[in-house]
Amino acid sequence: MMHMLNRRIAPVLVLIQVAYVALLEIAFTTLAPDTAELDHTDPSTSGRLLYTAVIIGVLITLTGGAALLGLDKARNACPTAVRTAWLAILPIGELAIAGTFLFHMARETFGPGTLIGTAAIAMCGLIAFASVREVLSAVRTSVVDAHS
């Protein structure tokens, strides 16, 4: 069961998160009304660049984490130190995402957003758990190899 969580379920959940972030970014970019000129709230160019860089970094981290969790080829091709570091960063990001959903849920009344937030927190928890298990497995393997 744990092998299926680490190798099949967690990577699919991460890819769902990637799709969610990508769709939200597309929606916010294309569907938002352009009132910045009227309200004088147009963000600076450096602010836009920083925001874009953060979103791209998050998407790369999530996609790479999904590949390292779900694909044997990616796992074997990646050096152990890089794989361990990448999969150690992934649960930190997942906990940040879960915290953000929890923060927004606490500020709103019960409704559909609460159910979506609960599902998102559960997803983040499963992904973080699977990533931590992979990191611990890699550390155990390297310790055993060092003692041999």
C-alpha positions as a printed NumPy array, in Angstrom:
array([[  0.   ,   0.   ,   0.   ],
       [  2.786,   2.457,   0.889],
       [  4.607,   1.636,  -2.336],
       [  1.441,   2.513,  -4.278],
       [  1.112,   5.803,  -2.346],
       [  4.722,   6.784,  -3.072],
       [  4.9  ,   5.632,  -6.684],
       [  1.388,   6.161,  -8.051],
       [ -0.954,   8.254,  -5.918],
       [  1.406,  11.024,  -4.742],
       [  2.768,  11.813,  -8.242],
       [ -0.772,  12.061,  -9.62 ],
       [ -1.759,  14.387,  -6.764],
       [  1.277,  16.574,  -7.47 ],
       [  0.361,  16.748, -11.157],
       [ -3.176,  17.746, -10.155],
       [ -1.634,  20.592,  -8.143],
       [  0.457,  21.635, -11.156],
       [ -2.667,  21.704, -13.323],
       [ -4.543,  23.673, -10.631],
       [ -1.819,  26.33 , -10.367],
       [ -1.453,  26.564, -14.145],
       [ -5.206,  26.908, -14.701],
       [ -5.522,  29.558, -11.993],
       [ -2.659,  31.552, -13.483],
       [ -4.201,  31.341, -16.947],
       [ -7.597,  32.365, -15.559],
       [ -6.197,  35.307, -13.581],
       [ -4.181,  36.474, -16.557],
       [ -6.863,  36.218, -19.232],
       [-10.179,  36.627, -17.412],
       [ -9.468,  39.442, -14.972],
       [-10.886,  42.829, -15.93 ],
       [ -8.219,  45.419, -16.637],
       [ -8.968,  48.143, -14.103],
       [ -5.368,  48.798, -13.077],
       [ -5.21 ,  52.013, -15.095],
       [ -8.37 ,  53.365, -13.465],
       [ -7.404,  52.293,  -9.947],
       [ -3.699,  53.118, -10.348],
       [ -2.807,  49.681,  -8.991],
       [ -0.781,  48.385, -11.905],
       [  2.053,  46.306, -10.4  ],
       [  5.627,  47.257, -11.199],
       [  7.583,  45.395, -13.848],
       [  9.962,  43.968, -11.24 ],
       [  6.988,  42.824,  -9.158],
       [  5.509,  41.01 , -12.141],
       [  8.86 ,  39.417, -12.958],
       [  9.312,  38.248,  -9.367],
       [  5.782,  36.816,  -9.247],
       [  6.322,  35.018, -12.564],
       [  9.663,  33.63 , -11.369],
       [  8.081,  32.326,  -8.155],
       [  5.228,  30.64 , -10.035],
       [  7.65 ,  29.044, -12.515],
       [  9.845,  27.89 ,  -9.623],
       [  6.86 ,  26.324,  -7.861],
       [  5.735,  24.571, -11.042],
       [  9.244,  23.22 , -11.715],
       [  9.593,  22.023,  -8.121],
       [  6.218,  20.294,  -8.198],
       [  6.76 ,  18.722, -11.621],
       [ 10.245,  17.524, -10.698],
       [  8.915,  16.099,  -7.442],
       [  6.212,  14.209,  -9.32 ],
       [  8.821,  12.804, -11.71 ],
       [ 11.133,  11.75 ,  -8.878],
       [  8.288,  10.12 ,  -6.981],
       [  6.633,   8.362,  -9.89 ],
       [  9.231,   7.569, -12.542],
       [ 11.944,   4.983, -11.952],
       [ 13.908,   6.393, -14.885],
       [ 14.005,   9.899, -13.344],
       [ 14.796,   8.514,  -9.895],
       [ 17.701,   6.422, -11.172],
       [ 19.099,   9.159, -13.452],
       [ 19.172,  11.761, -10.688],
       [ 22.097,  11.797,  -8.235],
       [ 21.067,  10.683,  -4.758],
       [ 21.987,  13.99 ,  -3.117],
       [ 19.941,  16.01 ,  -5.622],
       [ 16.982,  13.63 ,  -5.391],
       [ 17.067,  13.716,  -1.591],
       [ 17.308,  17.518,  -1.487],
       [ 14.514,  17.936,  -4.045],
       [ 12.227,  15.563,  -2.187],
       [ 13.088,  17.291,   1.102],
       [ 12.027,  20.667,  -0.326],
       [  8.748,  19.272,  -1.687],
       [  7.086,  18.574,   1.71 ],
       [  8.095,  22.037,   2.958],
       [  6.257,  23.549,  -0.006],
       [  3.31 ,  21.237,   0.551],
       [  3.048,  22.315,   4.185],
       [  3.137,  25.948,   3.057],
       [  0.329,  25.268,   0.587],
       [ -1.699,  23.457,   3.266],
       [ -1.123,  26.345,   5.674],
       [ -2.358,  28.824,   3.088],
       [ -5.532,  26.829,   2.529],
       [ -6.045,  26.515,   6.297],
       [ -5.545,  30.259,   6.764],
       [ -8.153,  31.061,   4.105],
       [-10.574,  28.46 ,   5.456],
       [-10.346,  29.97 ,   8.947],
       [-11.304,  33.412,   7.61 ],
       [-14.367,  32.27 ,   5.655],
       [-17.737,  30.839,   6.563],
       [-18.48 ,  27.192,   5.87 ],
       [-19.212,  26.526,   2.224],
       [-17.781,  25.007,  -0.945],
       [-14.431,  26.697,  -0.311],
       [-14.172,  24.807,   2.972],
       [-14.616,  21.477,   1.211],
       [-12.077,  22.375,  -1.469],
       [ -9.638,  23.544,   1.204],
       [-10.085,  20.339,   3.192],
       [ -9.413,  18.233,   0.1  ],
       [ -6.364,  20.36 ,  -0.748],
       [ -4.975,  20.001,   2.781],
       [ -5.461,  16.234,   2.631],
       [ -3.682,  16.124,  -0.744],
       [ -0.795,  18.18 ,   0.604],
       [ -0.523,  15.895,   3.619],
       [ -0.361,  12.765,   1.479],
       [  2.238,  14.275,  -0.841],
       [  4.355,  15.481,   2.091],
       [  4.114,  12.054,   3.748],
       [  5.179,  10.268,   0.552],
       [  8.077,  12.681,   0.025],
       [  9.314,  12.292,   3.596],
       [  9.161,   8.503,   3.253],
       [ 11.275,   8.705,   0.093],
       [ 13.815,  10.978,   1.781],
       [ 14.059,   8.684,   4.807],
       [ 14.449,   5.676,   2.519],
       [ 17.279,   7.393,   0.621],
       [ 19.007,   8.387,   3.858],
       [ 18.706,   4.827,   5.248],
       [ 20.09 ,   3.4  ,   2.008],
       [ 23.057,   5.773,   2.021],
       [ 23.8  ,   5.017,   5.691],
       [ 23.672,   1.267,   5.042],
       [ 25.915,   1.679,   1.978],
       [ 28.396,   3.758,   4.005],
       [ 28.649,   1.091,   6.696],
       [ 29.163,  -1.722,   4.207]])
